[in-house]
Amino acid sequence: MQVFIESGIAFIVALQGAVGDWFIIPMRFFSYLGTEEFFLLVLPLIYWSIDSALGLRVGFILITSNLLNYVGKLAFAGPRPYWVSRQVRVFWLTETTFGVPSGHAQIPMSVWGMIAAYAKRTWFWVVALIIIFLIGFSRMYLGVHFPHDVLFGWLIGAVILWAFVHFWEPVSAWIGQKTLSQQILFAFLASLLFIALGYGTWILRSEYQIPEEWVGNALFAGAEEPNPVNANGVFTSAGTFFGMAAGAAWIISKGGFQVSSGTKSMADDPLGKRAIRYVVGLIGVLILYMGLGAIFPRGDGFIFYLLRYIRYVLVGWWVTGGAPWVFARLKLSRAAKSI
């Protein structure tokens, strides 16, 4: 590992010196395209207003990739470049987790790859791969990831993408044959599996002591203090997964929610209604996300983890089930039977 770290530092220092500071703004832009916040804005847009089938795929691959990235970071416990060398300039100051694998490489590979696979257009694959590359490249220029972090992230993201593309249809067909209560039970058990995997990895790493040199270098760079051994992300992913799955199962039992692209679909479901759905739905997300975030206490321990889990269950359920139910009531979407 040390040889990768030393060679990575040399590469990043040379890259930053060769390109210059004018590259900071465009690299921050591409880096933002790989953030959790960006995808949390895009996911509802796709599901509510562009293509609901694609939205579900994007949502579940996003959550799965995020959880596995958390597990990978704890398993490898690799530093970020500016933690180990003050030669590296850091232009993205909010990272507190371990560096390998890069979430900005892994998750965009999964999500943008899923969108391209669903679109089945060569030109879209070209665009998606360019975006994926530039996001990963931006992380190296910004000083927050080594080259091996990015490469490993791309590899894991590609494996996750392959699994989703090959198994989505048969698993969906199998789940569709079950009753609503069975579907919700399976979703809950899957979320518990997420917790067991993530929290189990956290327990194995919970006694880890961050080298003082890493902390000192991060603070010297003006970045946030590293806090890589934190279990909150596990319950965020698990809760969102259960909420989305339960919401999707519930709305399907009420007749379903269907949005699709194409000229005919746009005529039946005009752009104005799609835009209003997004605004109304996003208001609901913000109320649950920020409102419950202000009410529920934060910290570490069973009660804090439980409240975080509940909070994200509600957010996930709103996205796939609650918001489509409201859309039908407000006649913002074609009413499905029983809604």
C-alpha positions in Angstrom: 0.0 0.0 0.0 2.8 2.4 0.8 4.2 2.3 -2.7 0.7 3.3 -4.0 0.6 6.2 -1.5 4.0 7.5 -2.4 3.5 7.3 -6.1 0.0 8.8 -5.7 1.3 11.8 -3.9 3.9 12.4 -6.6 1.2 12.1 -9.3 -1.2 14.5 -7.5 1.5 17.1 -6.7 2.7 17.0 -10.4 -0.9 17.2 -11.7 -1.8 20.2 -9.5 1.4 22.0 -10.5 1.1 21.3 -14.2 -2.6 22.3 -14.5 -2.8 25.3 -12.2 -5.5 26.9 -10.1 -7.8 27.8 -13.0 -8.9 24.2 -13.0 -10.4 24.3 -9.5 -13.9 25.5 -10.4 -14.5 23.1 -13.3 -13.2 20.2 -11.2 -15.4 21.1 -8.3 -18.4 21.2 -10.7 -17.6 17.6 -11.9 -17.0 16.5 -8.3 -20.4 17.8 -7.3 -22.0 15.5 -10.0 -20.8 12.6 -7.8 -22.1 13.8 -4.5 -24.9 12.2 -2.5 -26.7 15.5 -2.4 -26.7 15.7 -6.2 -28.1 12.2 -6.6 -30.7 12.9 -3.9 -32.0 15.7 -6.1 -31.8 13.8 -9.4 -33.4 10.5 -8.1 -36.8 12.0 -7.3 -36.7 14.0 -10.6 -36.2 10.8 -12.6 -38.8 8.8 -10.7 -41.5 11.5 -10.4 -41.1 13.3 -13.7 -39.0 11.5 -16.3 -39.2 7.7 -16.0 -40.4 5.9 -12.9 -39.0 2.5 -13.9 -35.5 4.0 -14.4 -36.0 6.0 -11.1 -36.4 2.8 -9.1 -33.3 1.3 -10.6 -31.3 4.4 -9.9 -32.6 4.6 -6.4 -31.8 1.0 -5.4 -28.4 0.9 -7.1 -27.5 4.3 -5.4 -28.3 3.0 -2.0 -26.6 -0.3 -2.5 -23.5 1.2 -3.9 -23.4 3.8 -1.0 -23.6 1.1 1.6 -20.9 -1.1 0.0 -18.7 1.9 -0.4 -19.0 2.5 3.4 -18.1 -1.1 4.1 -15.1 -0.9 1.7 -13.8 2.3 3.3 -13.9 0.8 6.8 -12.3 -2.5 5.5 -9.3 -0.8 3.9 -9.0 2.2 6.2 -6.9 4.1 3.6 -5.9 7.7 4.1 -6.6 10.7 1.9 -3.6 12.3 0.2 -3.6 15.5 2.2 -3.8 13.4 5.5 -0.3 12.0 4.8 1.4 14.8 2.9 1.4 18.6 3.3 2.7 18.8 -0.3 -0.8 18.0 -1.5 -3.1 21.0 -1.8 -6.7 20.3 -1.0 -9.5 22.1 -2.8 -12.4 20.1 -1.3 -12.5 20.6 2.4 -15.5 18.5 3.7 -14.2 14.9 3.6 -14.0 13.1 6.9 -14.1 9.4 5.8 -11.4 7.0 4.7 -10.3 7.3 1.1 -10.4 3.9 -0.6 -12.5 3.1 -2.5 -13.5 6.5 -3.8 -17.3 7.0 -3.4 -17.1 9.6 -6.2 -15.8 7.0 -8.5 -17.8 4.0 -7.4 -21.3 5.5 -7.1 -21.2 7.5 -10.4 -20.0 4.3 -12.1 -23.1 2.5 -10.7 -25.6 5.3 -11.2 -24.6 6.9 -14.5 -23.9 3.4 -15.8 -27.4 2.2 -14.9 -28.9 5.2 -16.7 -26.8 4.5 -19.8 -27.7 0.7 -19.6 -31.4 1.6 -19.4 -31.2 4.1 -22.2 -29.5 1.6 -24.5 -28.0 4.3 -26.7 -24.3 4.3 -27.7 -24.1 8.1 -27.5 -25.4 8.0 -23.9 -22.8 5.5 -22.9 -20.1 7.8 -24.3 -21.5 10.8 -22.4 -21.9 8.7 -19.2 -18.3 7.3 -19.4 -16.9 10.9 -19.9 -18.8 12.1 -16.9 -17.6 9.1 -14.8 -14.0 9.7 -15.8 -14.1 13.4 -15.1 -15.7 12.9 -11.7 -12.9 10.5 -10.8 -10.2 12.7 -12.3 -11.5 15.7 -10.4 -11.1 13.9 -7.0 -7.4 13.4 -7.7 -6.9 17.0 -8.8 -8.8 18.3 -5.8 -6.3 16.4 -3.6 -8.9 14.1 -1.8 -8.2 10.8 -3.5 -5.2 8.7 -4.7 -5.3 7.2 -8.2 -5.7 3.7 -6.6 -8.8 5.0 -4.7 -10.4 6.0 -7.9 -9.5 2.9 -9.9 -10.7 0.6 -7.1 -14.0 2.7 -6.9 -14.6 2.3 -10.6 -14.0 -1.5 -10.4 -16.5 -2.0 -7.5 -19.0 0.3 -9.2 -18.8 -1.7 -12.4 -19.3 -5.0 -10.6 -22.4 -3.6 -8.8 -23.7 -2.3 -12.2 -23.2 -5.7 -13.8 -25.1 -7.4 -11.0 -28.0 -5.0 -11.2 -28.3 -5.1 -15.0 -28.3 -8.9 -14.9 -30.5 -9.6 -11.9 -32.9 -6.7 -11.7 -35.6 -8.3 -14.0 -35.6 -11.8 -12.5 -35.6 -10.5 -8.9 -38.3 -8.0 -9.7 -40.5 -10.7 -11.3 -40.0 -13.0 -8.2 -40.9 -10.1 -5.8 -43.9 -9.2 -7.9 -45.4 -12.6 -7.3 -45.5 -12.1 -3.5 -48.2 -10.4 -1.4 -47.8 -6.9 -0.2 -47.0 -8.0 3.3 -44.4 -10.5 2.0 -42.8 -7.8 -0.1 -42.6 -5.4 2.9 -41.2 -8.2 5.0 -38.5 -9.0 2.5 -37.6 -5.3 2.2 -37.3 -5.1 6.0 -35.1 -8.2 6.1 -32.9 -6.8 3.3 -32.5 -3.6 5.3 -31.5 -5.6 8.4 -28.9 -7.4 6.2 -27.6 -3.9 5.3 -27.3 -3.1 8.9 -25.6 -6.4 9.8 -23.0 -5.9 7.0 -22.3 -2.2 7.7 -22.5 -2.2 11.5 -20.6 -5.5 11.7 -17.7 -3.9 9.7 -18.0 -0.8 11.9 -17.6 -3.0 15.1 -14.4 -4.6 13.7 -13.0 -1.1 13.0 -14.4 0.7 16.1 -11.2 0.6 18.1 -9.2 2.1 15.3 -7.0 5.0 16.3 -6.5 7.6 13.6 -2.8 8.6 13.4 -2.2 12.0 14.9 -0.2 12.9 11.8 -3.3 12.5 9.7 -5.4 14.7 11.9 -2.7 17.3 12.1 -2.2 17.4 8.3 -5.9 17.7 7.7 -6.3 20.6 10.1 -3.2 22.2 8.6 -4.8 22.1 5.2 -7.9 23.8 6.6 -10.1 20.8 6.1 -12.5 19.1 8.5 -11.0 16.8 11.1 -11.1 13.2 10.0 -14.0 11.1 11.5 -13.9 7.9 9.4 -15.2 5.4 11.9 -18.9 6.5 12.1 -21.9 4.1 11.9 -24.6 6.7 11.1 -24.3 6.1 7.3 -25.3 2.4 7.8 -28.7 3.3 9.1 -29.2 6.0 6.5 -28.7 3.5 3.7 -30.7 0.7 5.4 -33.6 3.0 6.3 -33.8 4.6 2.8 -33.7 1.1 1.2 -36.6 -0.2 3.4 -38.6 3.0 2.9 -38.2 3.0 -0.9 -39.0 -0.7 -1.2 -42.0 -0.5 1.1 -43.3 2.6 -0.7 -42.9 1.1 -4.1 -44.7 -2.1 -3.0 -47.5 -0.1 -1.4 -48.1 2.2 -4.4 -48.1 -0.8 -6.8 -50.8 -2.4 -4.6 -52.9 0.7 -5.1 -52.6 0.6 -8.8 -49.1 1.8 -9.4 -47.3 5.0 -10.5 -46.1 5.1 -14.1 -44.1 7.9 -15.7 -42.3 7.4 -19.0 -40.4 9.4 -21.6 -41.3 9.7 -25.3 -43.5 12.0 -27.5 -46.7 10.2 -26.7 -46.0 10.2 -23.0 -45.3 13.9 -23.0 -48.6 14.6 -24.7 -50.5 12.6 -22.1 -48.4 13.9 -19.2 -47.3 17.5 -20.1 -44.1 19.1 -18.9 -45.9 21.5 -16.6 -47.4 18.7 -14.5 -44.1 16.9 -14.3 -42.4 20.1 -13.0 -45.2 20.7 -10.4 -44.8 17.1 -9.2 -41.1 17.6 -8.7 -41.6 20.8 -6.7 -44.5 19.3 -4.5 -42.6 16.1 -3.9 -39.4 17.9 -3.1 -41.2 20.0 -0.5 -42.3 16.7 1.2 -38.7 15.4 1.1 -37.4 18.6 2.7 -40.1 18.6 5.4 -39.2 15.0 6.4 -35.5 15.3 5.9 -34.9 18.7 7.6 -37.9 18.7 9.9 -37.2 15.3 11.4 -33.5 16.1 11.4 -34.2 19.1 13.6 -36.5 17.2 15.9 -34.6 13.9 16.3 -31.5 14.1 18.4 -28.2 13.1 16.8 -25.4 11.1 18.2 -24.1 7.5 18.6 -26.0 4.7 20.3 -29.1 2.6 19.8 -31.8 5.3 20.2 -29.9 7.7 17.8 -29.5 5.0 15.2 -33.1 3.9 15.5 -34.3 7.5 15.0 -32.1 7.9 12.0 -33.4 4.7 10.6 -37.0 5.8 11.0 -36.3 9.2 9.5 -34.8 7.7 6.4 -37.5 5.1 6.1 -40.1 7.9 6.0 -38.0 9.8 3.4 -37.7 6.7 1.2 -41.3 5.8 1.6 -42.4 9.4 0.6 -40.3 9.3 -2.6 -41.7 6.0 -4.0 -45.1 5.8 -2.3 -46.3 8.8 -0.5 -45.6 11.5 -3.1 -47.2 9.5 -6.0 -50.3 9.0 -3.8 -50.4 12.8 -3.3 -49.9 13.4 -7.0 -52.9 11.3 -7.8 -55.0 13.1 -5.2 -54.1 16.4 -6.6 -54.6 15.2 -10.2 -51.0 15.9 -11.0 -50.7 12.4 -12.4 -53.1 9.9 -14.0 -55.0 8.4 -11.2 -54.3 4.7 -10.7 -57.0 2.3 -9.4 -57.7 2.4 -5.6 -55.5 5.5 -5.0 
